[in-house]
Amino acid sequence: MGFTNQTQPTGYAVISCPDFKLQAVVRRVHTTSEPVALVDDTQRQSIILCRNEAAMRFGVETGMKTVQALARSPALQIERPSVPAETAASRLLLETALSWVPGIEETEDGMLTLDLSTQREGEWVDSARRLRGRLYDAGLEAVIGLGETPSLARIAAFAARQRGESFWQLVPERRLEMLDGLPLGVAEIGKELQDRLSLWGVPTLGAFARFSREAVAARLGDEGVELWLRLTGQIRRPLRFAKLEELFEAHEDFEHEVCDREPLLFVVNRFLDQLIVRVARTGRAATAVHVLLTFTNGTCHAHRLALPEPLLDHEILFHLVSGHFDALEWKAPVESLRLRFEPSDPVASQRLLFGAGLRNRFQFEDTMKRLRRLVGSERVGSPRRVNTHRPGAFELVPLPSEIEDAPKSGGPPVTGFTLCRFQGRVRTVVQWQSGRPHRIESRLVSGIVIGVAGPWHVGGDWWHLGKQWQRREWDVELVGKGVYRLVESDEECFIEGRYD
């Protein structure tokens, strides 16, 4: 019997927004019939950087002087580049693309490269069309190209734009056939190489890809070999995935000093509404909220408010931030507020198979914070055994400030009886028989021993010379009474605890 190794095929998508700087400033460019152009007026004479299709129909071209463009189209709407608008558009483009796959590279302004290995190949086309629809609704016109490598996906995106289509896939099985229909300029090669290939009668990328590598290297050098490797799918560069640390952020610089919590919470409420929608668009949830306050005296307060589990519940998030503000001591008015969501990892992870989780993690964490404020952090914790041979030695370890920081124990939980220790020693009279306890009598429990395990010799610092075992222990079962821990120490017997 043979076995076949079925692996997920690799694929990439390139999302390109033509004339991105113009689209960032004028989001309605895909629906308006008015001619619009983006100009560069930093030079001595203002020139056209890019224009929409309506302006192109009036004869407005890139690089043309603005005066000439206005002469051809008196109704031409003039816009100037805006860095804040481009930043907002880039953020919108990235957030929308994150609803498709998690691995995304911001290749250049207005262009993303996506790693599709986390999605089934049969869903690539439908996902690409849905994503383009979301971008269109948000005011961004985009073309999408699919290919087996980032370079081929980029060529597919430029081919879609050159062919006037919104989507184009370069199928691996038909790569050469599909490249036959693409001119050389789609591959973004230099003018000198393009002119040389045209003189040699090489009109398309498919014709060039059919040459042998040796022939290309002998006649065109490194530039020709690099193009040949791209077209044949032999260049697979790693993507530089975009960092999401500061993507979901809202910021407000107040015109007037804020001295009260109410107006600050009003802004927080508005920020939460915006960030929840943006994070939900990517299919993620928030794992933490970062708060940064800047005060008029030059100081600032920054804090990370961790969530017990990823969520996007407005009521819980607002309660978390407002509770933090209530416990914060203000020594000066607030000058600015910055709120940022820490997004969750979209790749699902399996929880431990053993052990039950909390029914309401947020309520547990909120209760712990209240207890710490009430009795002090040093008096809230969990008992941990001290690393010593002395029996019963333990210390109080503070609970983690975040549930996620709690140590994860591997494997199933320890099963068996639990020893519940009594407070203080319960002195006991023991009747011995053949060196083993036969009957015990104490103020808590008395009876005949029907089962004995032990003795075990226990003591601390036993490794030092001259030291003796400090005590002997038995586990004894009394008739109808249960199992107890019997201890003999310093020529005295006592019951230490009961097993449940």
C-alpha positions in Angstrom: 0.0 0.0 0.0 1.4 3.4 -0.9 1.0 6.7 0.8 0.8 10.1 -0.8 2.0 13.2 0.9 -0.7 15.8 0.3 0.5 19.3 1.3 -1.3 22.6 1.2 -0.3 24.4 -2.1 1.5 27.6 -1.6 -0.1 30.8 -3.0 0.1 34.5 -2.7 -2.1 37.5 -3.4 -1.1 41.0 -4.2 -3.6 43.8 -3.5 -2.8 47.0 -5.3 -4.6 50.3 -5.1 -3.9 52.4 -8.2 -3.1 56.0 -7.6 -3.1 55.3 -3.9 -2.1 58.9 -2.9 -5.1 60.3 -4.7 -7.5 57.6 -3.4 -6.3 58.3 0.2 -7.3 62.0 -0.2 -10.5 61.5 -2.2 -12.2 58.2 -1.2 -15.1 58.7 -3.5 -12.9 58.5 -6.6 -14.4 55.3 -7.7 -17.9 56.7 -7.9 -17.5 60.4 -8.8 -17.8 61.7 -12.3 -15.9 64.8 -11.5 -12.3 65.1 -12.7 -9.8 65.1 -9.8 -6.0 65.4 -9.8 -3.3 65.3 -7.2 -0.6 67.9 -7.6 2.9 68.5 -6.3 3.2 72.2 -5.6 6.5 72.0 -3.7 8.4 72.7 -7.0 8.7 76.0 -8.8 5.8 75.0 -11.1 3.0 72.8 -9.9 2.7 69.5 -11.7 0.2 66.7 -11.9 1.2 63.6 -9.8 -1.9 61.4 -10.6 -5.5 61.8 -11.8 -8.7 59.8 -12.0 -10.3 58.4 -15.1 -12.7 61.4 -15.4 -9.7 63.8 -15.6 -7.9 61.4 -18.0 -10.9 61.7 -20.4 -10.3 65.5 -20.5 -6.7 64.9 -21.6 -5.1 65.5 -18.2 -1.8 63.5 -18.0 0.7 62.7 -15.2 3.6 65.1 -15.2 1.6 67.9 -16.9 1.8 71.3 -15.4 -1.2 72.2 -13.3 -1.9 75.3 -15.4 -2.1 73.2 -18.6 -4.4 70.7 -16.9 -6.8 73.4 -15.8 -6.8 74.8 -19.3 -7.9 71.4 -20.6 -10.4 70.8 -17.8 -11.6 74.0 -16.0 -13.7 71.9 -13.7 -10.6 69.9 -12.5 -10.6 69.5 -8.8 -7.1 70.0 -7.4 -6.0 68.0 -4.3 -2.7 67.9 -2.5 -1.0 64.9 -0.8 -1.9 64.3 2.8 0.3 62.1 5.0 -2.5 61.6 7.7 -4.9 60.6 4.9 -2.4 58.1 3.5 -1.8 56.7 6.9 -5.5 56.3 7.5 -6.0 54.6 4.1 -3.1 52.3 4.7 -4.5 51.3 8.0 -7.9 50.7 6.5 -6.4 48.6 3.7 -4.4 46.4 6.2 -7.3 46.0 8.5 -9.6 44.9 5.7 -7.0 42.4 4.3 -6.6 40.9 7.8 -10.1 39.5 7.5 -8.7 37.2 4.8 -5.4 35.8 6.1 -3.1 36.7 9.0 0.2 36.8 7.1 0.4 40.1 5.3 3.3 42.2 4.1 3.0 46.0 3.5 5.1 45.8 0.3 4.8 49.5 -0.6 2.3 52.4 -0.3 -1.1 51.0 -1.4 0.2 47.5 -2.0 -0.1 44.4 0.2 1.3 40.9 -0.3 -0.6 38.1 1.4 0.5 34.6 2.2 -2.5 32.3 1.4 -1.0 29.1 2.8 -3.5 29.3 5.8 -6.5 29.0 3.6 -7.7 26.2 1.3 -6.9 26.8 -2.4 -10.5 26.4 -3.4 -11.5 29.4 -1.4 -8.9 31.9 -2.7 -10.9 33.3 -5.6 -14.1 33.8 -3.6 -12.2 35.4 -0.7 -10.4 37.7 -3.1 -13.7 38.9 -4.6 -15.3 39.4 -1.2 -12.3 41.4 0.0 -12.4 43.7 -3.1 -16.0 44.3 -2.4 -15.3 45.4 1.2 -12.6 47.7 0.0 -14.9 49.2 -2.6 -17.5 49.9 0.0 -14.9 51.6 2.2 -14.0 53.9 -0.7 -10.8 52.2 -2.0 -10.5 50.9 -5.6 -8.2 47.9 -5.8 -7.0 45.2 -8.1 -6.0 41.7 -6.8 -3.6 39.3 -8.4 -3.1 35.6 -7.4 0.1 33.6 -8.1 2.2 30.8 -6.8 5.0 33.2 -5.7 5.0 36.8 -4.5 6.6 37.9 -7.8 4.0 36.1 -9.9 1.1 37.5 -7.8 2.5 41.0 -8.3 2.7 40.4 -12.1 -0.9 39.2 -11.9 -2.0 42.3 -10.1 -0.4 44.6 -12.7 -1.9 42.4 -15.5 -5.4 42.9 -14.0 -4.9 46.7 -14.0 -3.4 46.7 -17.5 -6.4 44.6 -18.8 -8.9 46.7 -17.0 -10.0 43.9 -14.7 -10.4 43.9 -11.0 -9.0 40.3 -10.4 -6.6 38.0 -12.3 -5.2 34.7 -11.3 -2.0 33.3 -12.8 -2.8 29.5 -12.7 0.4 27.4 -12.3 -0.7 24.8 -14.8 -1.3 27.4 -17.5 1.4 29.9 -16.6 3.2 30.1 -19.9 0.0 30.2 -21.8 -1.3 33.1 -19.7 2.0 34.9 -19.8 1.7 34.9 -23.6 -1.0 37.4 -23.4 1.0 39.9 -21.2 3.3 42.6 -22.6 6.8 43.0 -21.3 5.9 46.2 -19.3 3.7 44.3 -16.9 6.8 42.8 -15.3 8.2 46.2 -14.4 11.5 45.8 -16.2 13.9 48.5 -17.2 13.4 50.4 -20.5 16.8 49.3 -21.9 15.9 45.6 -21.4 12.4 46.1 -22.7 13.7 47.8 -25.9 16.3 45.1 -26.4 13.7 42.3 -26.2 11.4 44.2 -28.5 14.2 44.5 -31.1 14.8 40.7 -30.8 11.1 40.0 -31.5 10.1 39.0 -28.0 6.7 40.7 -27.6 5.3 38.9 -24.5 6.4 37.6 -21.1 5.5 34.1 -22.2 7.8 34.2 -25.1 10.7 35.2 -22.9 9.9 32.6 -20.2 10.3 29.8 -22.9 14.0 30.6 -23.3 16.5 28.5 -21.5 18.3 30.0 -18.5 21.7 29.5 -20.1 20.7 31.5 -23.2 19.2 34.3 -21.1 22.3 34.5 -18.9 24.7 34.5 -21.9 22.9 37.4 -23.6 21.1 39.5 -21.0 23.2 39.0 -17.8 21.8 39.3 -14.2 18.8 41.4 -15.1 17.6 38.9 -17.6 18.2 35.9 -15.4 16.3 37.7 -12.5 13.3 38.2 -14.9 13.4 34.6 -16.1 13.5 33.3 -12.5 10.5 35.4 -11.6 8.4 34.3 -14.6 9.2 30.6 -14.0 8.3 30.8 -10.3 11.8 30.0 -9.0 12.1 33.1 -6.8 10.3 32.7 -3.5 11.3 35.5 -1.2 10.1 35.5 2.5 7.5 38.1 3.4 8.1 40.7 6.0 4.9 40.4 7.9 3.3 43.6 9.1 3.4 44.4 12.8 0.0 44.9 14.4 1.2 46.4 17.7 0.1 50.0 16.9 -2.5 49.3 14.3 -5.7 49.4 16.4 -5.2 52.8 18.1 -7.2 55.9 18.8 -5.7 59.2 19.9 -7.1 62.6 21.1 -5.3 65.8 21.9 -7.7 67.9 23.9 -8.0 71.6 23.0 -8.9 72.3 26.7 -7.5 70.7 29.8 -9.6 67.9 31.1 -9.9 67.9 34.9 -12.8 65.5 35.4 -13.3 61.9 34.6 -16.7 62.2 32.9 -15.5 64.0 29.7 -12.6 61.5 29.6 -14.9 58.5 29.8 -17.1 60.1 27.1 -14.1 60.0 24.7 -13.2 56.5 25.9 -16.7 55.3 25.0 -16.3 56.7 21.5 -12.9 55.2 21.1 -14.2 51.8 22.1 -17.0 51.9 19.6 -14.5 52.7 16.8 -11.8 50.1 17.8 -14.3 47.3 18.4 -15.6 47.7 14.8 -12.1 47.8 13.4 -10.9 44.8 15.2 -14.1 42.8 14.5 -13.6 43.5 10.8 -10.4 41.4 10.9 -12.0 38.5 12.7 -10.0 39.0 15.8 -10.7 40.1 19.4 -8.9 42.2 22.0 -6.6 40.6 24.5 -5.5 43.8 26.2 -6.2 47.5 26.3 -3.3 50.0 26.4 -4.0 53.3 28.0 -1.7 56.3 27.8 -2.6 59.6 29.5 -0.4 62.7 29.2 -0.8 65.4 31.8 -0.2 69.2 31.6 2.7 69.0 34.1 4.7 67.0 31.6 4.1 63.5 33.2 2.3 60.6 31.6 0.7 57.4 32.8 0.8 54.2 30.7 -0.7 50.9 31.7 -1.6 47.7 30.0 -5.0 46.3 31.0 -5.0 42.6 30.3 -8.3 40.8 29.5 -8.9 37.4 31.0 -9.8 36.1 27.6 -10.1 37.6 24.1 -13.3 39.6 23.7 -15.0 42.6 22.1 -17.7 43.3 24.6 -18.2 47.0 24.9 -19.6 46.9 28.4 -16.8 44.8 29.8 -14.1 46.9 28.1 -15.6 50.2 29.3 -15.9 48.8 32.8 -12.3 47.8 32.7 -11.0 51.2 31.6 -13.3 53.2 33.8 -12.4 51.1 36.8 -8.7 51.8 36.2 -9.4 55.5 36.0 -11.3 55.4 39.3 -8.2 53.9 41.0 -5.9 56.4 39.3 -4.7 59.5 41.3 -4.6 62.6 39.1 -2.1 65.3 40.1 -2.7 67.5 37.0 -5.3 67.9 34.2 -5.2 65.5 31.2 -3.7 66.9 28.0 -4.1 63.8 25.7 -5.5 60.3 25.6 -4.3 57.3 23.6 -6.2 54.0 23.6 -4.9 50.9 21.8 -6.2 47.4 21.4 -3.9 44.4 21.5 -5.3 42.0 18.9 -5.6 38.3 19.5 -3.8 35.7 17.4 -6.2 34.4 14.8 -4.7 30.9 14.9 -6.8 28.9 17.3 -4.9 27.0 20.0 -6.2 23.9 21.8 -6.6 24.4 25.5 -5.5 21.8 28.0 -7.6 18.7 27.8 -7.5 18.2 31.6 -8.9 20.7 34.1 -11.9 23.0 33.9 -11.6 26.7 33.2 -13.3 29.6 35.0 -16.9 30.1 34.2 -16.4 33.9 34.1 -12.8 34.9 33.7 -13.5 38.6 33.7 -15.5 38.4 36.9 -12.7 36.4 38.6 -10.0 38.9 37.6 -12.2 41.8 38.7 -12.8 40.2 42.1 -9.0 39.7 42.6 -8.4 43.4 41.8 -11.0 44.4 44.4 -9.4 42.1 47.0 -5.9 43.5 46.4 -7.2 47.0 46.9 -9.1 46.0 50.0 -6.5 43.9 52.0 -3.3 44.6 50.1 -1.6 42.6 47.4 0.8 40.9 49.8 -2.2 39.3 51.6 -3.8 37.8 48.5 -2.1 34.8 47.0 -1.9 31.0 46.7 0.0 28.6 49.0 3.1 27.0 47.4 5.3 24.4 49.0 8.8 25.5 49.9 11.6 23.6 48.3 12.7 21.9 51.4 12.4 18.5 53.1 10.7 20.0 56.1 7.1 18.8 56.2 4.3 21.3 55.9 6.6 24.2 55.0 4.8 26.6 52.6 4.7 30.2 51.6 2.1 32.6 50.2 2.8 33.4 46.6 1.0 36.4 45.0 -1.5 35.6 42.3 -0.4 36.7 38.8 -1.7 40.1 37.8 -3.0 38.6 34.6 -4.5 35.2 34.2 -2.5 34.6 31.1 0.7 34.9 33.2 -0.3 31.9 35.4 2.1 29.0 35.0 0.8 26.3 32.7 1.2 22.8 34.2 1.8 20.1 31.7 -0.1 16.8 31.8 -3.1 15.7 33.7 -3.7 17.0 37.2 -2.6 15.0 40.2 -5.3 12.6 41.3 -5.9 10.9 44.6 -6.7 11.8 48.2 -6.1 15.3 49.6 -4.6 15.8 53.0 -6.5 18.4 55.0 -4.2 19.5 57.8 -5.6 20.3 61.2 -4.8 23.6 62.9 -2.3 22.8 65.6 -1.3 19.3 66.8 -4.0 16.9 67.9 -2.3 14.9 70.6 -3.1 11.2 70.4 -2.6 8.2 72.7 -1.5 5.2 70.6 -1.6 1.5 71.4 1.1 -0.3 69.5 1.1 -3.9 68.3 4.2 -5.4 66.8 5.6 -1.9 66.3 2.5 -0.7 64.4 -0.4 1.4 65.6 -3.3 -0.7 66.7 -5.7 1.8 68.3 -5.6 5.6 68.7 -7.5 7.9 71.0 -7.7 11.7 70.7 -10.1 14.6 71.3 -11.2 14.6 67.6 -11.3 10.9 66.7 -10.7 7.5 68.3 -11.0 4.0 67.0 -9.3 0.8 66.0 -6.8 0.8 63.1 -7.8 -1.6 60.3 -5.2 -0.4 57.8 -1.7 1.0 58.0 0.7 2.4 55.5 4.2 3.4 56.6 6.2 4.4 58.4 8.0 7.1 56.4 11.0 8.8 58.0 10.9 12.6 57.3 13.1 15.4 58.4 14.8 18.6 57.2 18.5 19.0 56.9 18.9 15.2 57.1 22.0 15.3 55.0 24.1 17.0 57.7 26.2 14.7 59.9 24.8 13.9 63.3 21.2 14.8 62.3 18.5 12.3 62.9 15.1 11.9 61.3 12.7 14.4 62.9 9.6 12.3 62.7 7.9 9.1 61.5 4.6 9.2 59.6 1.8 6.6 59.1 -1.4 6.7 57.1 -4.0 4.9 59.2 -7.5 3.9 58.5 -10.0 3.7 61.4 -13.1 1.6 61.4 -15.9 3.8 60.0 -13.9 7.0 60.5 -11.8 7.4 57.4 -8.0 7.8 56.8 -5.7 10.0 58.9 -2.1 11.0 59.0 -0.4 9.9 62.3 2.9 11.4 63.2 5.5 10.5 65.9 7.9 13.3 66.7 10.0 14.2 69.7 8.6 11.1 71.5 5.1 12.5 71.1 2.2 11.2 68.8 -0.4 13.4 67.2 -2.8 13.4 64.3 -1.7 15.9 61.6 -4.7 15.8 59.3 -7.5 13.8 57.5 -7.6 12.5 54.0 -10.6 13.6 51.8 
